[in-house]
């Protein structure tokens, strides 16, 4: 006794199953790409936030813990993040002090610039 399909009976052919599988695979690949992009973006945001906090703290120490003198210095923060600091006078000496322009640039481990902070500070004049 053989089983035969009559027209109008429900069922899927092999081609229909393969097409459905391909559609599901494409949808899952799209979801994977979106999630991977979101995780990369979150990681970049965390690195930016950490570098910004380090750079701000670094700028605060200039003139307090380290002298406010013209020149260039460089170094490395945690996790291989490098920095470059430039201190340059911008106004002549007066009885009120000397103004300095301070630029702090931080680069990632791959050498790409991550941020650039610029500020001005006044070194008190001697009375």
C-alpha positions as CSV (number, residue, x, y, z in Angstrom):
1,X,0.0,0.0,0.0
2,X,1.8,3.2,-1.1
3,X,1.2,6.7,0.1
4,X,0.3,9.1,-2.5
5,X,-0.3,12.9,-2.2
6,X,-3.3,14.3,-3.8
7,X,-3.5,17.9,-5.0
8,X,-4.6,20.2,-2.2
9,X,-3.0,18.2,0.6
10,X,-0.8,20.1,3.0
11,X,2.9,19.6,3.1
12,X,6.2,21.2,2.3
13,X,8.6,20.3,-0.5
14,X,12.4,20.2,0.1
15,X,12.8,23.5,-1.9
16,X,10.3,25.3,0.4
17,X,12.1,24.0,3.5
18,X,15.5,25.2,2.1
19,X,14.1,28.6,1.2
20,X,12.6,29.0,4.7
21,X,15.9,27.9,6.3
22,X,17.8,30.5,4.2
23,X,15.4,33.3,5.2
24,X,15.8,32.4,8.9
25,X,19.6,32.3,8.5
26,X,19.6,35.7,6.9
27,X,17.5,37.2,9.7
28,X,19.7,35.6,12.4
29,X,22.8,37.0,10.7
30,X,21.3,40.5,10.7
31,X,20.5,40.2,14.4
32,X,24.0,39.0,15.1
33,X,25.5,42.0,13.2
34,X,23.3,44.5,15.1
35,X,24.3,43.0,18.5
36,X,28.0,42.9,17.6
37,X,27.9,46.6,16.5
38,X,26.1,47.6,19.7
39,X,28.8,45.8,21.8
40,X,31.6,47.5,19.9
41,X,29.9,50.9,20.4
42,X,29.5,50.3,24.1
43,X,33.2,49.3,24.4
44,X,34.3,52.4,22.6
45,X,32.1,54.6,24.8
46,X,33.6,53.0,27.9
47,X,37.2,53.6,26.7
48,X,36.3,57.3,25.8
49,X,34.8,57.8,29.3
50,X,37.8,56.3,31.0
51,X,40.2,58.4,28.9
52,X,38.2,61.6,29.5
53,X,38.3,61.0,33.3
54,X,42.1,60.3,33.2
55,X,42.8,63.4,31.0
56,X,40.7,65.7,33.2
57,X,42.5,64.5,36.4
58,X,45.8,65.0,34.6
59,X,44.9,68.6,33.7
60,X,43.9,69.3,37.3
61,X,47.4,68.3,38.5
62,X,49.2,70.8,36.2
63,X,50.3,73.8,38.2
64,X,49.6,71.9,41.5
65,X,51.5,68.6,41.5
66,X,53.7,69.3,38.5
67,X,55.1,72.7,37.6
68,X,53.3,75.0,35.1
69,X,56.3,75.5,32.7
70,X,56.4,75.7,28.9
71,X,57.3,72.5,27.2
72,X,56.1,69.2,25.9
73,X,55.8,65.9,27.7
74,X,54.4,62.5,26.8
75,X,53.5,59.4,28.7
76,X,51.1,56.4,28.9
77,X,47.9,55.9,30.9
78,X,46.6,52.5,31.8
79,X,45.9,50.0,29.1
80,X,48.3,51.4,26.7
81,X,46.6,54.8,26.2
82,X,49.3,57.4,25.4
83,X,49.1,61.1,25.9
84,X,50.9,64.2,24.7
85,X,50.9,67.4,26.7
86,X,51.9,70.9,25.4
87,X,52.2,73.9,27.7
88,X,52.9,77.2,26.0
89,X,52.8,80.8,27.3
90,X,50.1,83.0,25.7
91,X,50.5,86.4,27.4
92,X,53.5,88.3,28.6
93,X,54.5,88.3,32.2
94,X,52.8,90.9,34.3
95,X,52.3,91.6,38.0
96,X,49.3,89.2,37.9
97,X,51.2,86.3,36.5
98,X,51.8,84.4,33.3
99,X,49.0,82.8,31.2
100,X,49.6,79.4,29.7
101,X,47.7,77.4,27.0
102,X,47.6,73.7,27.8
103,X,46.7,71.1,25.2
104,X,46.4,67.4,26.2
105,X,45.9,64.8,23.5
106,X,45.3,61.1,24.2
107,X,45.7,58.3,21.7
108,X,44.5,54.7,21.8
109,X,46.7,51.6,21.8
110,X,46.4,51.6,18.0
111,X,47.6,55.3,17.7
112,X,44.3,56.7,16.8
113,X,43.4,60.0,18.5
114,X,40.8,59.5,21.2
115,X,40.4,63.1,22.5
116,X,41.9,66.5,22.7
117,X,41.4,68.8,25.7
118,X,42.6,72.4,25.7
119,X,42.6,74.9,28.6
120,X,44.3,78.0,29.9
121,X,45.9,78.4,33.4
122,X,47.4,81.4,35.1
123,X,50.7,81.0,37.0
124,X,50.7,83.6,39.8
125,X,53.3,86.3,39.6
126,X,55.8,86.8,42.3
127,X,55.2,89.8,44.6
